[in-house]
Structures are given as structure tokens and as C-alpha cells.
Amino acid sequence: MRRTLVSLATVGALAVILTGCAGASSAPTRSAGIDLPATIEPTSTIEPAPTETLPPVATETPEQVVTEPPAAEVIVPVNPGVFMPVSDTGGISVDFVSPSRSIACTIFKSDWSLPFWGCKAKDFTFDPGPRPSEHCHMVGSVEGVGDDPVKFGCRTDEPFRGTYDDTVAVLDYGKSITFGGVVCVSREDGMTCDRASSGHGFDISRTEANLW
């Protein structure tokens, strides 16, 4: 009877040993001197962030600036008869002034003399040229006779009625008078007169006088 109990005890002991061995076999194997990780983590794959697609940049087409050519100057001829006073000199005189009345002009023509034409500026600031006589009171004027070159005037008489007669008619800006082969044009920046047969002429204002 004791043998049977011993045998059973022996069998139980073996069972315990075998169970321990089975548990030991499930543990990670360790090699001599090498520590292995208890658990091997799976390799993770990092996916790249999706690329953001930007909307197309709107490009503005620069506005084309169309440059208009300068408008052609429009000069309106007027009847010189409106500017002809009764003359007692035996000739015909055309007298006119600028709208500001600061420039007085005359074109005089007779049957026995060359046409006289010129303008005088009141309260001028330009150089009037040399003054050869102390009796000159036409300083500040520009004049021409026939086809001769124009020059600064210096006379003892006063042929420009517009300098002392307030009834002399106004030649408006943009208007022109043609008489005796001379054309005079009234502009905001002064008066221009020239003679086509000679090519001589002048520009005159209160601030400057140009002769050619």
C-alpha cells in the first residue's frame, strides 16, 4: 500500500516538473551573453502627407494705354474788314488786340508803300533790344516792312492804335487775320505773325519776343 502511495507521489512530482518545463519553453530563448528583446514590434510604415494642390495664380494682363496723337491746331480765319477803321493816311490799316488787350497789332498797306506789320506788348518783361534814340516810345514792339527781316521797333510815332484806343477790336484765341500778305494768329501764349513771301516773322507775348 505504501508503494502505491509512493508511486502516486512520484507521478505527481513528474507532472509538476513537466508543467514547469512546458512553461519554461514558452519564455524567450536567451543565448549566452546576448539579451534579446522580449517582444519584437512590427515595423511601422510612415505614409507621406498628401501634397496640397494650389489653385493657379491669376495673372492680370496689363492694360494697354493707347496714346492719342495730339489734336491738330484749328485756326479759324476772320474777315479783316471787321478790323479796318476809317484811315486818313491814304492806306488801309487792320488793327487788333489780344483778348487780354496786352498785345496790340497793326497791318498797314498802301498803294505806294510796302506793307508795314508788327505788334507791341504792353508791360513787357523781355529784352526789347537796343534803344538808339531817347525819343523812342515804341520800345517793346516787333515790326517788319515788306519782305525785310523783322526787328525790334523804335519810332517816334505810334502806329499801334490798340495801345491807346480801347475801341480796337479783339482777335480771339484760335483766330487769324490775313492781310497784305501777312498772317497773324492769336493764341493763349501770345501773337504770331509771319509773311509767306519772305519767311520772316515773330512770336510776341508780355514775357518774350522771338524773331526769325
Sequence and secondary structure as in RCSB ss.txt:
>XXXX:A:sequence
MRRTLVSLATVGALAVILTGCAGASSAPTRSAGIDLPATIEPTSTIEPAPTETLPPVATETPEQVVTEPPAAEVI
VPVNPGVFMPVSDTGGISVDFVSPSRSIACTIFKSDWSLPFWGCKAKDFTFDPGPRPSEHCHMVGSVEGVGDDPV
KFGCRTDEPFRGTYDDTVAVLDYGKSITFGGVVCVSREDGMTCDRASSGHGFDISRTEANLW
>XXXX:A:secstr
 HHHHHHHHHHHHHHHHHHHHHHHHTS   BTTB   SS                                    
EE  GGGG    SSSSEEEEEE TTS EEEEEEE SSS  EEEEEETT  S       TT   TTEEEEETTS  
EE   SS   GGGT TTS B  TTEEEEETTEEEEEETTEEEEEETTT  EEEE SS EEE 
